[in-house]
Amino acid sequence: MQPLVGIPCATIKSEGARGSASSAVPQSYLEALEVSGAAPLLIPITGRESTLRALYRQIDGLLLAGGVDLDPARYGEPPHPALGKVDPRRDWVELTLTGWALADNMPLLGICRGIQTLNVACGGSLWQDISAQAPACARHHSRPDEPYNRLAHTVRPEPHSRLARILGDPEVEVNSLHHQGIRDVGAGLHVTARAPDGLVEGLESDGDGWVVAVQWHPEWLLEEDPRMKKLFEAFVQASTHPDLAGAPPRRSVGTPKRK
């Protein structure tokens, strides 16, 4: 059966229509899921828990995509002057869904902002701006003229991690499109990859559920590096057959799922 993977949307403000906004997801994520065998379901920006729960009940896996900064109030900090745009309504949608997914042992893949959302959902914190707050680290944000698939640095997956088994190599080159990063790791998570400067590039759950998050953007590297497609394929496989991925039974926090 083709699994249905939920992707929370970003808020897109329209320049042409006064006061209007849209919910959207970059096509790169949708195509990465489709070529890996999943059907994506876009989850709109909403403030209604009933809407969110109705959509959550339909999905087999949750993908947390990249995007704007998380509001630092979510991890108990005032905004730093270098903080970028935030979207509190998107934060609520994603953090709520992440909490349900973790409680339900639903397969979860986090990408860029997604690894940060996962960390904050588990009580962790972020560098609001790496250059300002962790100046010993290398530059991790991209310049406007750089392509999204530019390889910026290597990462070393931790041996015996899901990420290491999926990628199959002790070191891989990745792109880098973020100015924030993981500072304090949240409860129930452990680091599975780092950049050469020590910045966290991978997180996984301590439990048996399929929870993998990376700081880079594998969806932009599918053509150049088949290992990046393996990451999506492993997530889709876990969403199709969670029992084969080693996940314990769902606990039905979201109540009955589709059959």
N, C-alpha and C positions, 0 to 999 in steps of 0.2 A: 504494500500500500504506500502511496506517495504521501509523505508526512506534510503537515501544514505547519509552517514556521511563522510565528508572529514577530513583526518588526515594528517597534514603536516609532512613530514619525517625528520629524522635526517641524518646528513652526517656520513657515516661509512667509515673510511679509511682502506684500505686493506693492510695487512702486506705482503701478498704473491705476489701482482702484483704492479710493480713499477708505482707510480704516479696515481694509480686508486682510485676511491672512489665510494661508493654506497649510494643510498637513501633508508632508511629502517625505519620501525616502529616496536617496540617490539610486539611480538605476544599477550602478555597479554591484550593490548588495543583492538586488533582486536577481540579476543575471548569474551571480556566483552561486546563489541557492538553486536556481533553475537548472544550471548545468551539472549540479551535484545531486539532482534528483528530488528536490523539495519544491513545494508550492508555497510562495510567500503570501502572508496575510498582513496587510498594512493596518496598524493600530493607530488611530488618529489621536491628536491632542484633545483631551477631554478632562473635565473636572468631575464627571459622574462615575462613581464607583460601580454602579449597576451596569453601565455601558462597558466599562473595562472588564468586569467580571464575565459578562456575556461573551465577549471576544476571547478572553483567556480560556474559557471552557472549550473553545474550538481547537486550540492549538496543541501541537505535539512537542514543540521546542520553541525557545525564545532566543532571538538574536538582538543584542544591544549594539547599535551602530555608533559611528562617530558623530561629532557635532560640536556645539558650543560648550562653554565651560559649565560645570555644575555650580550652583549657588553655594558658596562656602558656609552659609548658615546651616546647610545640611550636615556639616561636620563641625559645627560650633565655632566658626571663625568669622571675624569681620572681613570684608573684602579688601584684598591687596590692591594698591594702585595699578598694578599690571594685570589685574583680572580682566578677561575678555567679556564678551556678551554672555548673558545667562538667560535661561528660559525656565523659570520656576514651575510652570505647568507641565513641561516635558519632564522635569526632574520628578515631579509627583507621579506621573504615569509610569516612568521607568523604574523608580524605586519601589512602587507598589507591586508592579509585575515581578520584579526581581525577588522581592520577599516571598510572594506566592510561589514562584518557580522553585526557589531554594527549599521551601517547606514541603513542596510536592515532589521533590526529586525530579523535576522536569529538566531535560537537557538544556544547557544554556551556553551560548557562545558570545563573548564580549569582544568588541573591536574598538580600539583607541578610547574614545569617551566611554565605551562600553566596559572596559576594564576598570575605569575610574568609578563608574556607576556601581558596578559590582562591589568594589572595595568600600565605597561609602555606605552601601546598603548593609554591609557587614560591620559597620562601625569604624572603618578606617578613615584616613585623611589624605589630602593631596597637597603637593606643591602647587600653589596657585599660579606661579610662574617660575619655571625652572631656572631661567637666566638670572632672575632677581633673588630667588630664595635658595638656590643650590648652584652657585656660580662655578663650583668645581666641575660640574657636569658639562658635557659637550653640548653644542647646539642641537636641539632636537626638532625645532620647528622648521618648516620649509620656507623658502623665499617665493614671492609671487611668480617668478619666472621659471621655477623648477617644476618639472613634471611630477605627478603624484607617484609614479613608479620608479623614481630615482632611488637607487640603493645608497643608503646613508651610513650604515654601520652593520656590524655583525651582532648576533645574539647567540648565547650558549644555553640551550635547554638543559635543565637539570636531569641527570640520568634517572631512569625509572619513572619519569613523569609521563602523563598522557601525551604532553606536547612532544617530548623526545621520541616516544614510540610512533607518533603520527608523522613527524618530520623525517625521522630516520637518520639524522646526521647530527654530529656533536656541535656543529656551528652552521648558521645560515645567515645570509645577508638580507637585510630588510630595509624598507623605506621608513621615513620618520616625519610625521606631520602633526606634531603636538607640542604645545608649550607648557602643558601641565603634566604631572606625573604622580605616581604612587609615593606617598611619604610613609605613613604608618599603615601597616597591613592589617586589614580587618580580621575579626574573629572568625575562625573556621576556614581561613584561606592560607595558602602557603605559596611562596615565590617559586616559579618554575623556569624563569629565564631572566637574564639581566643583559644590559648593554655593557660594552667595555668600560664605561665610566661608573658602573655599578647601579645605574637606574633600573628599576623594575620594568621588565618587558613582558612578563607572563605570570598569571596567577591561576591556581586551581583550588577546588574545594578539598578540604581535609577528608570529607566523607567519600562514599562510594558513588555518589551521583556524578553524571557527566557535566562538569562545570569547567570550562576552559576559557581564558580571556588573554588577549594579547594587546600590546600597546601599538603595534604597527598596523598597517592596512593590507592584509593579505588579498583582499578583493581586487586590488590594483596590480597584483603580481601574478595572477593566474596564468597568463600567457608566457611570462618569463620563467616561472618556477613552478613545476608540477607539484612540488611539495605543498605549496599554498592551497592548491585545489584539494589535496588530501585532508587538509584541516576542515574544509567545508564538508567533504565527503564523510569524514568521521563524525561530525556533528549531525549530519543528515541520517547517517546510519544509527546513531544513538537515539535520534528522534523517532526513527522507524521501529527499532527494536531495543528499547531501553534495557530489557533483560540481558541482551547479549553484550551491552556496554558495561555491565556490572552494576547497574543502578538498582537500588532496592525498590520495592513497590511504592507507587504513588500514595500519598497520604490524603489526597482529595481536599486540600485547602480550598481549591477553586471550585469544588463540588463537581458533579458529574461531567465528564468529557465526552465528546462525540464518539460514536462507534463506527 
